[in-house]
Amino acid sequence: MLFNSYTFLIFFAIVLILTRTIGNWSLKKLVLLCLSYLFYAAWNPPFVALLWISTLIDWYASQKLYESQHLHKRRFYLFVSLLVNLGMLSYFKYSGFLIDNLNTALLSLNTPFHINAFHVILPVGISFYTFQTMSYTIDIYRGNMRPWHSFLDYALYVTFFPQLVAGPIVRATDFLPQCDTPRTATKDQIGWGLCLFVIGLFSKVVIADALMSPIAERVFDTASPAGFLAAWTGTFAFTTQIFCDFFGYSTCAIGIALCLGFALPDNFRFPYAAIGFSDFWRRWHISLSTWLRDYLYIPLGGNKKGSLRTYINLSITMLLGGLWHGASWMFVIWGGLHGFYLIAERLLLKTRLAHFPIWQTHIGRSLLTIFTFLLICITWVFFRAPNLQRAFSLCSDMLDIPQAIACLMALLTPSQSFDFVHSILPGRFDYVVSIGCTAALLGIHAWLKASSLETVFSKLPSPVRVITLATMVYLVIISMTGEDRAFIYFQF
C-alpha cells in the first residue's frame, strides 16, 4: 500500500477514525498493530510471517540474554538474534547476487560447474525492520536498556505502519516509552501532521515523479552518448528525484505518526547544503547513518585506534552501507566513493589548505557547499545507472572539459546556440526544469540549513500557508494519474 495512492488515503482515514474513537489505550495499540499488519499484507500477505519471526525471535532472545548471568549464554542469544535477522536479510536480498557472482567466478576459472539461480521476491522494507529489531537486542546486550515489559508495545514498535517499509529506522529507546502512556493527537499535532503529509506527497508525486523522473530515465536508461550538458542535466534530475522521493516518504511517515500521537525522528536536515561529507552524512538518511555509526563503525573501533584504522573502519562502514541499499556492485561502488570522500576530507583537514581564511567567509563556504554537492552528484550516477558501462560513460561526459568550455561559450556568446537536436534530451524544457528545480532545491536547503520546516512554516501568515498547501494539494491531485509509482527506497 503506497502513501501516494487513493487506497492509502481511505485506509488512513479509517485509522484516524478508529484510533480517535477507541478510548482504551491497550485496545487502541492492538488495533494499530492489526492495521499495521493489514498495511503490510496489502503488498504480499505471506511475508507478514517474516515480521512475526523477527518480532518473536528478538523478543525472546533479548529476554533470555538479559536474564543470563554468564557471558557465553548472553553471546549465544545475541548470536541467535543476529543469525535470524541477517539470515533472512541475506537470503531474500543477497542470495541471487551471491549466486551470480559465484557463477561468474566459476566461468572465469573454466570450470564446468554452474549453480542454478532461483527467483526470490524481496520483501518490502526487510532492511528497515530487521535493523530495528537488531538494534533492540544489541542495546539490551550492551546494557543500554532493559527488555520492554509489554510484548504488544514491542510488536507495535517493529510493525508500526508509517515507517515500516522505508524508515526512518526508529530506535526502541525512542519509540517504546511513547507506548507507556495513552496518546491522542492534539488538534495542533493533527494539523501539522497533515501539513507534513501534504508536503511529503508534493515532494514525491509532483517533483520526484512528474518532473524529475522522466528526465533521469531519458538520460540513464539509454545506451546513447549523453554529452556534457545532458549528462549533468540527467544527473541533477536524479539527484533531486532521490532526495524528493525519500524525503517525501520520511515526511509523510513522520506526519502520519504525528496524527496518531507518536513522534518519529527527523531523517533529513537539508543535506544538499552540507559543507563536506561528514556534514552530508549528518544530514542525509540520519536514521541509517547513525545506526551504522553506533552498531558498526564504533564497534569496529571508530576513530580511537589511529588514523589507518579509522580509514579502514570508514571504508568498511560505507561499503557495507552501500551494500545495504541493494545487491549490486553499483551500490558497493557508491558506498566506496563516499568512504573515499570521507577519508580524503579527513586528510585535507590536516593540511594548511583547510585553514585558509577564505573558507570562513560566506563566499568560501558557498564554494565548499557547491563543490560538495557536485561530488555527491557523481556518486548518484553509480546509484542510478543500470550498469557500470553506462555509469562510466556518463561520468566521462560530465568531466569532459572541452565540451564544458563549448557549452559555456554557447551560453555566454549570444551569436552561438547549443545544439539540442542531436542530444538525448532534444528539448530545452528538460534542461530548464532539471537545472531550475535543482537550483531551487539547493537554495531552499541553504535557506533552511540552520532551521526547520515547522519553524519557517509557523512564521508564514495564515493566508500564505493556506494558499501554499492548497496549491500543493491541487498539484498532487492532477499529478496522480492512476499509475502508483513506488518509493525508490521500497526496494531496499
Steps between C-alpha positions, in 0.01 A plus 500: 500500500658825385462838668449652153187296427130559557483163676733624770304822545191293577703272729649798684157656550372174650806479729444855626131439568558171680790622717313812606185301576660233718560619854684204650876547442588129483218435256608798291854363476365157406289654224801697376704180493234312302462789256877509458498130407216571258701787347796268442286207384346720229828452311558127553315325789737202549791728584323612817644175637849651474389784724369249752823297492718806550274632775477175696866398470634837612245532780594166655872524423522838669312370804731202533826690454391756758417227753821305437787554740764330285667686217506203263121456536442870438714480189312189386161673515641807328640271232157338452341842451764614252497166318124505444482864392812504285414153369159616375652817358778308327271236351235732362728786399842357416462133401450577131789747503727240663404227253555728200846595621592140580395395151708782352802388702451135398470602135823702519676188635367292208328255734199299383305575815203732492262586785141532387357833606157519658262792514453652844248777561644778714264578790427872519677674787698197622819707533321749721312280745787253545730788594241622750462166674876440502562837664255405779687177579844661474399786729384252765820297460705817551297598805361815339143394580301226667262265320167671455220384726227477233515269199215698341708818517801325354301346215357843420851647504616247239188528283380863537375562147606862430871413499482124450614468140740792443592651834604699684679220686364567848683399818310315770614756757322771297177316422417263786478766775227664293292183539491526878243778527182550295562719196236695313618758253401859572346723234836669449674164457241382249522832317877492469497126429263551206718789379804270503301235315406749228859629474628143476250406230580817304870423520447141380214524251562838338875562516651150511253314277340753267795732439833330574446130433429527121815709447718261701357202311578657161864550599574187702287237324656529155825390344544817293782740591364781712746784462607742770182702545252212473708283736501768767132579438399138546720465807355817651154359429574177686679687781181699554276197443671275756485767768139602431391136482660388826443829682140475382455155654670593827298820530174314432596238760580762764178687423281187515659391829443847645131481408491183711678666792848351441823687433751359250852641458597721208672314219627797299641840593548673165797285390576683176611800705773289661859620513705184469399138509495448875246783510307338215464174691384689807216630283419218254301190607588581860337189646720274284822700537467506880412128502816420301701725729372349825477133402781465246753784485548547877513123577770469232701754697377826352771764505656385828769270362712722280462656156551186292245301700257794475527500121447124488196527727354778285553293186337189646206699635428680174551191283253305714272804504505492122429127494210554742331701226498210257663183374707663228859604447365841396386563858833374632680751275263772619582419862871471419500847343345646813759320710775643278351850536490470879862384515616774260315757709678387816837517324430848362398629841853425618658724233551875492253528212211431736592794721507774238291798621292500181316186611356692793342762274153475349646460150743232614232300680270530197776366274558208736126424501485498120814287475358250750172489310666437163709214638187348655331525160776283354429231760131503403600397146610160636190478720266548201681368192383154383856375456863595540547576131223762504628650824852546363362640176300765685788586731729537198251740339458695825878547530555585131679837525487593126122440496464700820686796341288472184178507704623796700592692184159425350333643810719810514504579128163622367595410142547134593234253598526155646392215272209328675397303193765230528481470878325217684300784659380673181289771662605801704219425747688208658809712559304790648291277729788285626753777557233742626354255754846396617604863549177569689557195720855614580369845586233359732754277675740792546218719634367240746836345592500628857122496543210259453192470285271543799673818615492662158145387424367628831638847426312530173174699501192277513380592147842409358495162680150423373579600141827305503341181631198533270730539201698194605183294541376608157831413333510163675147417383563588136834314509352176639414346165406159635847353451619457857878539495662323792748690712860433394604379845229228499751281316743521791 
